[in-house]
Amino acid sequence: MALDNETLGSLRIDRTSMADDGGSGKKIVIWSLVGVVAIAAAVLGYIFFGGKTVTVTTITAEAESNGPSLGNAVLNASGYVVARRMATASSKVTGKVLEIYVEEGMEVAKDQVIAKLDPINLRTVLTMSERELDASRRNLTEIEVRLAEARKNLERNEALVKQQLISQTSLDTSRAEVNALAARLEASKAQVKVSESSLAMRKIDYDDLQVRAPFKGVVISKDAQPGEMISPLSAGGGFTRTGIATIVDMDSREIEVDVNEAYINRVKPNQRVEAALDAYPDAPLPAHVINIVPTADRTKATVRVRIAFDKLEPHILPDMGIKVRFLDEQPAAAVAARGPRIRIPSVAVQHVDSETYVWVVKENRVERRAVTVGAEGDGQIDVLAGVISGEELVSPVVPGLEDGGKVEVKNEANS
């Protein structure tokens, strides 16, 4: 079948149209490449020239205690629980330990026997003193008998002299014998007293073989074992013990803290104190100042303060670490509950003119945030508002920080 010209024309490819479309596509590709290069350049420029990165260290703000606050603090300090009455019980004599009746943690009463020493040597000495006393008393009895007989002879001789039956010399001899025996009698009585005193001392020494508790308390250390030598003096080098056990009067527990002398003017006797053991930070303990020791430590520039617990609890143990807050005069009932207290290092807070703020780290950026702070002491400061528990803060503050600036966290240490 023959094809007409129109049909053949419809099958022809239009080269002109294809050339026009190819030019437009090239332009689009070119402009797209230019845009990508521009964006990449902008990103790289921002990365390399968009701001300085500051290297910092951070701490995590955490609530120090969830317990109720007893008042507003004017000063913070840290110290230790101490026992004002503590002693190491020892023997008054040197001897070998025979038995020990106590162990660590046992309660003892005043004058309770806690140990016994070997009595063999002192028992022999005690027996000898008893025999010396018996001999002195027998000698005294003999002299008394002889003196009585001499006095009778003197009376007879005096009668015979009057009758001129004996000479005056015989009478003088009788008198001399009576006087001599009377003197010996007094000396013998004195010797008896000396023997009695010696026996009493030996009995005391023998009783001292039983080591007794000097006061009511709790045994915190057992310092000797049966078979070891014990002495009140440090004799025999390292082979001789000087103590049996260390006893603490638990009723004498209190707190000792060293307060920087620059802040001692904030402390006064009978001032209310809130104490928290390091082992039990969520259980604040009410306390009060006993006194301020009237001397300063020139090496540390501190003054010692004694603090008494209002109530002694069983979990308060000697030598425990403790933190205290010296409170103002406002009654505890008037202090509104502010929730958990947050304490951070003082070096994490920056003061500029009248403004106080911290630097909060979020996603390698820092935010400058104003805060309200409370009492400061022992290198720590209370944050009353502006920071919540769990936030990361720059500590210590370093130069070059800018609000919104980039930072690189070097390491992290929880407060």
Long-range contacts (C-beta under 8 A, 24 or more apart in sequence): 51-402, 51-405, 51-406, 52-400, 52-405, 52-406, 53-406, 53-407, 53-408, 54-366, 54-398, 54-400, 54-401, 54-405, 54-406, 54-407, 54-408, 55-398, 55-407, 55-408, 55-410, 56-359, 56-361, 56-366, 56-394, 56-398, 56-401, 56-407, 56-408, 56-409, 56-410, 57-394, 57-395, 57-396, 57-409, 57-410, 57-411, 57-412, 57-413, 58-361, 58-392, 58-393, 58-394, 58-395, 58-409, 58-412, 58-413, 59-344, 59-345, 59-348, 59-392, 59-393, 59-395, 59-412, 59-413, 59-414, 59-415, 60-390, 60-391, 60-392, 60-393, 60-412, 60-414, 60-415, 61-342, 61-344, 61-383, 61-387, 61-388, 61-389, 61-390, 61-391, 61-392, 61-393, 61-415, 62-342, 62-389, 62-390, 62-414, 62-415, 63-339, 63-340, 63-341, 63-342, 63-389, 64-276, 64-281, 64-340, 64-341, 64-342, 64-343, 65-276, 65-281, 65-282, 65-284, 65-340, 65-341, 66-282, 66-340, 67-276, 67-282, 67-283, 67-284, 68-284, 68-337, 69-274, 69-284, 69-335, 69-337, 69-338, 69-341, 70-272, 70-274, 70-284, 70-286, 70-325, 70-327, 70-332, 70-335, 71-272, 71-274, 71-325, 71-327, 71-328, 71-330, 71-331, 71-332, 71-335, 72-327, 72-328, 72-330, 72-335, 72-374, 72-375, 73-274, 73-325, 73-326, 73-327, 73-328, 73-374, 73-375, 73-382, 74-266, 74-326, 74-327, 74-328, 74-375, 75-259, 75-263, 75-266, 75-267, 75-325, 75-326, 75-375, 75-377, 76-323, 76-324, 76-325, 76-326, 76-343, 76-375, 76-376, 76-377, 76-378, 76-380, 76-382, 77-257, 77-258, 77-259, 77-305, 77-323, 77-324, 77-326, 77-377, 77-378, 78-257, 78-321, 78-322, 78-323, 78-324, 78-378, 79-255, 79-256, 79-257, 79-258, 79-307, 79-321, 79-322, 79-324, 80-255, 80-256, 80-319, 80-320, 80-321, 80-322, 81-253, 81-254, 81-255, 81-277, 81-316, 81-317, 81-318, 81-319, 81-320, 81-322, 82-253, 82-254, 82-255, 82-256, 82-318, 82-319, 83-248, 83-249, 83-250, 83-252, 83-253, 83-254, 83-318, 84-249, 84-252, 84-253, 84-254, 85-215, 85-217, 85-248, 85-249, 85-251, 85-252, 86-217, 86-246, 86-247, 86-248, 86-249, 86-252, 86-318, 87-214, 87-215, 87-246, 87-247, 88-221, 88-223, 88-242, 88-243, 88-244, 88-245, 88-246, 88-247, 89-114, 89-115, 89-211, 89-212, 89-213, 89-214, 89-243, 89-244, 89-245, 89-246, 89-247, 90-211, 90-230, 90-232, 90-242, 90-243, 90-244, 91-115, 91-117, 91-208, 91-209, 91-211, 91-230, 91-231, 91-232, 91-244, 92-205, 92-208, 92-232, 93-117, 93-122, 93-205, 93-208, 93-209, 93-232, 94-229, 94-230, 94-231, 94-232, 94-233, 94-235, 94-240, 95-121, 95-122, 95-209, 95-229, 95-230, 96-227, 96-228, 96-229, 96-230, 97-224, 97-225, 97-226, 97-227, 97-228, 97-229, 97-230, 97-241, 97-244, 98-226, 99-226, 100-222, 100-224, 100-225, 100-226, 100-244, 100-245, 102-219, 102-222, 102-245, 103-219, 103-222, 104-219, 104-220, 104-221, 104-222, 105-218, 105-219, 105-220, 106-218, 106-219, 107-216, 107-217, 107-218, 107-219, 108-213, 108-216, 108-217, 108-218, 108-219, 108-247, 109-213, 109-216, 110-213, 110-214, 110-215, 110-216, 111-212, 111-213, 112-212, 112-213, 113-210, 113-211, 113-212, 114-211, 114-212, 114-213, 114-219, 114-244, 114-245, 115-210, 115-211, 115-224, 115-244, 115-245, 116-209, 116-210, 116-211, 117-209, 117-210, 117-211, 117-230, 118-209, 119-206, 119-209, 122-202, 122-205, 122-206, 122-209, 123-206, 125-202, 125-205, 126-199, 126-202, 126-203, 126-205, 126-206, 129-195, 129-198, 129-199, 129-201, 129-202, 130-199, 132-195, 132-198, 132-199, 133-192, 133-195, 133-196, 133-198, 133-199, 135-195, 136-188, 136-191, 136-192, 136-194, 136-195, 137-192, 137-195, 139-188, 139-191, 140-185, 140-188, 140-189, 140-191, 140-192, 143-181, 143-184, 143-185, 143-188, 144-185, 146-181, 147-178, 147-181, 147-182, 147-184, 147-185, 150-174, 150-177, 150-178, 150-181, 151-178, 153-177, 154-178, 211-244, 213-247, 214-247, 215-247, 215-249, 216-249, 217-247, 217-248, 217-249, 217-250, 218-247, 218-248, 218-250, 219-245, 219-246, 219-247, 220-246, 220-247, 220-248, 220-318, 221-245, 221-246, 248-318, 250-312, 251-312, 253-309, 253-312, 253-316, 253-318, 254-290, 254-306, 254-307, 254-308, 254-309, 255-287, 255-306, 255-307, 255-308, 255-309, 255-322, 255-324, 256-304, 256-305, 256-306, 256-307, 257-304, 257-305, 257-307, 257-324, 258-297, 258-300, 258-302, 258-303, 258-304, 258-305, 259-302, 259-303, 259-304, 259-305, 259-377, 260-301, 260-302, 260-377, 261-296, 261-301, 261-302, 261-303, 262-301, 263-377, 264-292, 264-303, 264-305, 266-326, 267-292, 267-305, 267-326, 268-292, 271-326, 271-327, 272-326, 272-327, 272-329, 272-332, 273-307, 273-324, 273-325, 273-326, 273-327, 274-324, 274-325, 274-327, 275-307, 275-309, 275-322, 275-323, 275-324, 275-325, 276-322, 276-323, 276-324, 277-315, 277-316, 277-320, 277-321, 277-322, 278-320, 278-321, 278-322, 278-323, 279-315, 279-320, 279-321, 280-315, 281-323, 285-309, 285-310, 285-311, 285-313, 285-316, 286-310, 286-311, 287-324, 289-326, 323-378, 325-375, 326-375, 338-384, 340-389, 341-382, 342-382, 342-383, 342-387, 342-388, 342-389, 343-380, 343-381, 343-382, 343-383, 343-415, 344-380, 344-381, 344-383, 344-387, 344-393, 344-395, 344-415, 345-379, 345-380, 345-381, 345-395, 345-396, 345-415, 346-376, 346-379, 346-380, 346-381, 347-379, 347-395, 347-396, 347-397, 348-393, 348-394, 348-395, 348-396, 348-397, 349-373, 349-381, 349-383, 349-397, 350-397, 357-386, 358-383, 358-386, 358-387, 358-393, 358-394, 359-393, 359-394, 359-397, 359-401, 360-387, 360-391, 360-392, 360-393, 360-394, 361-392, 361-393, 361-394, 361-407, 361-409, 362-392, 364-406, 364-407, 364-408, 364-409, 365-404, 365-405, 365-406, 365-407, 366-394, 366-401, 366-402, 366-403, 366-404, 366-405, 366-407, 367-403, 367-404, 368-401, 368-403
